[in-house]
Structures are given as structure tokens and as C-alpha cells.
Amino acid sequence: MSAPLGLSAYFAAYFLYAGAFMPYFTLYLAARGLDAAAIALVMAMPQLARIAAPSFWGWLADRSGQGRAIVIGSAAVLVVGYAALASLEQATAIAGVMLAMSLLTAGALPIVEAITMASLEGRAERYGPVRLWGSVGFIAGVMGTGLWLDAHAPQSLIGVLVVLTALTLGVSLLVPPARPARGAALAEASVAEVLRRPEVRALLAACCCMAAAHGALYGFFSLHAQAAGYSKTAIGTLWTLGVVAEIGVFWAWPRLARRWSLRVLLLASFLAAAARFAMIGWGTHVLALLVLAQLLHAATFGAYHAASIAAVHRLFPGRLQATGQTLYSSLSYGLGGGAGMLIAGWSWERLGAAASFSISAAFALAGAALVTWRVRV
């Protein structure tokens, strides 16, 4: 099997699982009796684990050349972890297991991203057609799980997650070994040197802002829509609309990447995020606004993610590729995502939904300012 095909299969299986987890796990936690603060604590565990864990796994992958083995081991941890969660009810116990799972698996996806970019020889325009299969898997996970939960109790979600992570484990065997990086000898000593560059610091800070901006979305969008009267199937459809738009961006990415610079694409993504979160916060009862907001996922994740992965690949050369991708994951999804989730949990109970999504929009605008000021890719 070719490297792009094996990587596409992994993305499809992993995001099939993610599509079952991300929109619905908060509903599962609520059904187990957790309040908003406890839900925010549990959902912050993956982001908080990403503050340091991905960088360790990236360093280990670059040093050992065993990135593929780390990916396979991470998938096995997910299967065991979700099986263990089935018997837990206390918020602290659930949060503890989620933290352990997250520490052990946080490096897998950025390592696969690094393997993907190395397999594509750093050509940013070829990334989209490989990665779009993850979006297809996510849609299947969201829609299929939404239909399942309309007919079954929310507690049954754990069984679904065990099955889907077992599938991910099987498909992870198709991930190719990391290719030796060009210019590796030149990159051996320069992590600190790369991080001293102003454009690198600005990019990582902007990505941290974007991840923080998504805290309210990933933590509370499903509950927000449910409170507005939408069914679980409708909520799944709204999530799916965003991912369909995301697939369109990945499919068109070769043309977009050739026409505009990564900096322009990043700036457009941050501005779209500010508009999206304002619409979700203030216009949930207007279906047309909510649909438009979800379609903006094409920019706020699709274009943003592809541009960020390509920018990090350019800025972290040679044997720093896995280190760069995991450092990006640590500082953005770890520090930014964890802080954003905790801020959203605090503001949700004290300030309400509209204010929480307004804070998200402010984070996105801060990221846009950083891209405008310093980022040059």
C-alpha cells in the first residue's frame, strides 16, 4: 500500500472516532450527572495534556525514528482507556482516566502529520487530498453516532468509542515509517534557534489564540444547540455541515495554496473565526445564521489547519519536523485549547452562552493581529 493511501486510511479511522467523541461526549457526561464545571474539567484534560506531552513524543519520535510505533501504541491506549471509563461515575475519576489517556496519546496525530508532510516532500498543495479523508470519517462518525444516540441512551456512547478506537488501532498498522528528513544534519542543534525567530513565536502564539477561541465551541456547542431546541440528529447535522465545507477546502487546497500565501490564508481564517463565534453566540435561534456559522468551519479549521501544518513544516526543518508539529500541538491545542476550555466553563455558568462565544471571537481577533504583525510564510 502506498504511503498516501495508508495515511488517508488512518485519518479516516481516527476522525471517525473523533466524530463520535467531540460532539457527544459532553452529552454523555451530563447524563452521568456532571455539572458544567465538571464537564469543563473533564474536557480540558486532553488539551492540558497537550501542553507538554506532544513535545516529548515528538522528541522521542525524531530521536528514535519510531514514530509509527508510537502511533500504534497510542491507539491501543485509547481502546483500553474507554473500556475503563465505562465503569466510572465520579468526575474526578473520569478526569483522571482522561488525563492519563491524553498524556499517552497526545503525540500520535502530530506525528502522523509530520510523517504525512515528509511523505509528500513538504509540498503543501498535496496535503489536502490526503487529509480530506479524515473529514469524511468525521462526518460518518458525527452522523452515525447522532442517529445511534437518538435511539439509545447517552451512556451507550462508551461502547461506540471502544469499537471505533479498536478500528483505529487496526488501521494504524498501515501508517508508513517516517522518511529520513532532508537536511537532517543541519537541523540537529537548532530548536532554540528556530524558537528565537519572531515569525515562529508569532505563529505559535496566534495558533494558541485560535485553539482558545474554539473552547466554547468544542465544549458547549452541542449543549447550546440542545438548549435552543435542536434534536441530537439536528446537532449532528450542524456539525456535519461544517465538515462538508472543510472537505471542500481540502479538495480545493492545491489551487488555494498555489494562489495565495500561507499568511493570507491564515489571516482570512482568523477573521472568519471571529465572525463565526459571534454568530453562534448571538444567533443560535436563527437557523440561517447557525448554518452560515457552521459553513465557516471551512476557513476556521480547514484552511487554518492546512496552512498551519504547512507553515510549521517550513519553519522546523530536517529532523525537527516531528518536534515542530508536536510543539505546535502543545502550545496551540494544549495551552490554548486547555485555557479556552476552562475559560468557557467559567464564563458559561457566570456570564452565559453569548458572552462565552464573544470571548471566543476576541481570541480570534487577537490571533489575526499577531498574523498581521509578525507572521511571514
Secondary structure, DSSP 8 states (H G I E B T S, - for coil): --HHHHHHHHHHHHHHHHHHHTTTHHHHHHHTT--HHHHHHHHHHHHHHTTTHHHHHHHHHHHHS-HHHHHHHHHHHHHHHHHHHTT--SHHHHHHHHHHHHHHHTTHHHHHHHHHHHHTTT-GGGHHHHHHHHHHHHHHHHHHHHHHHHHS-GGGHHHHHHHHHHHHHHHHTTS------TTHHHHTT-HHHHHTSHHHHHHHHHHHHHHHHTHHHHHHHHHHHHHTT--HHHHHHHHHHHHHHHHHHHHHHHHHHHHS-HHHHHHHHHHHHHHHHHHHHH-TT-HHHHHHHHHTHIIIIIIHHHHHHHHHHHHS-GGGHHHHHHHHHIIIIIIIHHHHHHHHHHHHHHT-HHHHHHHHHHHHHHHHHHHHHT---
